[in-house]
Amino acid sequence: MLFGKTDIFRPLCLAPMEDVSDPPFRRLCKAYGADVVYTEFVSCEAAVRRVKREVSKFDFEESERPIGIQLYGSNPASLERAAAMAQEAGPDFIDVNCGCWVRKIANRGDGAGLLRDLPRLCAAVAAVQRGTTLPVTVKTRLGWDEGNIVILDLARMLEDLGVQHLTVHCRTRAQGYSGKADWTWLPRVKAAAPGLPLIGNGDIRTPQDAETCFNLGCDGVMIGRAAMMQPWVFRTMRRYLDCGELLPEPTLEQRKEKCIEHLRRHVEFRGEPRGIFSFRRHYAGYLKGVTHIARLRRDLMTLVGLEEIIARIRDFQEEEDE
Ligand SMILES: Cc1cc2nc3c(=O)[nH]c(=O)nc-3n(C[C@H](O)[C@H](O)[C@H](O)COP(=O)(O)O)c2cc1C
């Protein structure tokens, strides 16, 4: 399937994740085999007001390609202008967020709020298309709630609009992250809009999950939280899809070094001490399944010097707490 002009067979995509899929994380995931990455979502309203933090989310490096810049909002004029600004950054495509469930965004009609009014959603997508000559894509959920699943109609409408691909997080807005993503919708979406490349998303954690979604008709799969916990999941998935081989889980020593590499990149990008604090959410993934980590965890949540933290991680042995 195409991402801009790049054609990739069975792509593994890193999900857009606010405060997570920043440039160092995207580059790390690329190095582990992610085929496509997306920026964190950018508010079109803040972008047109040139709010520094939002505009800085347009930045990426050549090594990250193909990359999509994700915009959210619903005001057509702002979306059109923000799309033109995003295009100046030179991404491969522009993605429209129609799936964010966070109350303050969805309740004012942005993100998943657009699912309550499909003509408004389509007007938003069309506005982005007017603002750019790049391909435009959409990421969304099944519908607002169980009684209002609109994804089949929406897929047909987006196919007519000529969007380059559609990503579906197989939950409703009302579900948030509860329950299990319902992948049975994937073949139905594919059948409803056969000409629209489909990326499946939601609870894809293992290589077998990825294979299942491809077998259900997806052209690509998108991985969010599993990549946050284990950025090397892309390599594991790719090996399994290509050769049927399940790579062994990294050893503790390998995890420690992977964690340190990520930490260094993260702090280099965000600076100290901010990066030290914001990295704290990533330790759980690297330490998943590791035993006797109570003291280590406490230290990682309190130490503030980069080299001190790195030394602490290197020193750690599993029998430590005993
Ligand atoms: C911390 C976090 C931030 C997210 N930020 C965004 C975002 O900026 N844009 C977006 O479209 N989805 C965002 N999402 C949703 C993910 O892209 C993805 O659709 C969702 O997590 C389901 O996939 P998963 O089960 O693989 O995590 C975010 C998810 C998480 C956990």
Ligand as a Chemical Component Dictionary entry (heavy atoms), coordinates in Angstrom:
data_LIG
# 
_chem_comp.id                   LIG 
_chem_comp.type                 NON-POLYMER 
_chem_comp.pdbx_formal_charge   0 
_chem_comp.three_letter_code    LIG 
# 
loop_
_chem_comp_atom.comp_id 
_chem_comp_atom.atom_id 
_chem_comp_atom.alt_atom_id 
_chem_comp_atom.type_symbol 
_chem_comp_atom.charge 
_chem_comp_atom.model_Cartn_x 
_chem_comp_atom.model_Cartn_y 
_chem_comp_atom.model_Cartn_z 
_chem_comp_atom.pdbx_ordinal 
LIG C1  C1  C 0 -0.388 7.773  25.255 1  
LIG C2  C2  C 0 -1.245 7.703  24.026 2  
LIG C3  C3  C 0 -1.371 8.816  23.209 3  
LIG C4  C4  C 0 -2.155 8.746  22.040 4  
LIG N1  N1  N 0 -2.189 9.827  21.219 5  
LIG C5  C5  C 0 -2.826 9.711  20.007 6  
LIG C6  C6  C 0 -2.729 10.736 19.026 7  
LIG O1  O1  O 0 -2.057 11.767 19.218 8  
LIG N2  N2  N 0 -3.395 10.558 17.863 9  
LIG C7  C7  C 0 -4.128 9.418  17.594 10 
LIG O2  O2  O 0 -4.705 9.293  16.514 11 
LIG N3  N3  N 0 -4.226 8.440  18.502 12 
LIG C8  C8  C 0 -3.566 8.536  19.677 13 
LIG N4  N4  N 0 -3.593 7.495  20.545 14 
LIG C9  C9  C 0 -4.307 6.256  20.171 15 
LIG C10 C10 C 0 -3.343 5.277  19.464 16 
LIG O3  O3  O 0 -2.841 5.819  18.278 17 
LIG C11 C11 C 0 -4.046 3.943  19.138 18 
LIG O4  O4  O 0 -5.102 4.190  18.262 19 
LIG C12 C12 C 0 -4.596 3.257  20.381 20 
LIG O5  O5  O 0 -3.664 3.272  21.447 21 
LIG C13 C13 C 0 -4.978 1.788  20.088 22 
LIG O6  O6  O 0 -3.870 1.071  19.624 23 
LIG P1  P1  P 0 -2.996 0.096  20.597 24 
LIG O7  O7  O 0 -3.952 -0.892 21.201 25 
LIG O8  O8  O 0 -1.991 -0.544 19.677 26 
LIG O9  O9  O 0 -2.376 0.965  21.644 27 
LIG C14 C14 C 0 -2.845 7.559  21.719 28 
LIG C15 C15 C 0 -2.720 6.447  22.564 29 
LIG C16 C16 C 0 -1.930 6.499  23.703 30 
LIG C17 C17 C 0 -1.802 5.270  24.564 31 
# 
loop_
_chem_comp_bond.comp_id 
_chem_comp_bond.atom_id_1 
_chem_comp_bond.atom_id_2 
_chem_comp_bond.value_order 
_chem_comp_bond.pdbx_ordinal 
LIG C1  C2  SING 1  
LIG C2  C3  SING 2  
LIG C2  C16 DOUB 3  
LIG C3  C4  DOUB 4  
LIG C4  N1  SING 5  
LIG C4  C14 SING 6  
LIG N1  C5  DOUB 7  
LIG C5  C6  SING 8  
LIG C5  C8  SING 9  
LIG C6  O1  DOUB 10 
LIG C6  N2  SING 11 
LIG N2  C7  SING 12 
LIG C7  O2  DOUB 13 
LIG C7  N3  SING 14 
LIG N3  C8  DOUB 15 
LIG C8  N4  SING 16 
LIG N4  C9  SING 17 
LIG N4  C14 SING 18 
LIG C9  C10 SING 19 
LIG C10 O3  SING 20 
LIG C10 C11 SING 21 
LIG C11 O4  SING 22 
LIG C11 C12 SING 23 
LIG C12 O5  SING 24 
LIG C12 C13 SING 25 
LIG C13 O6  SING 26 
LIG O6  P1  SING 27 
LIG P1  O7  DOUB 28 
LIG P1  O8  SING 29 
LIG P1  O9  SING 30 
LIG C14 C15 DOUB 31 
LIG C15 C16 SING 32 
LIG C16 C17 SING 33 
# 
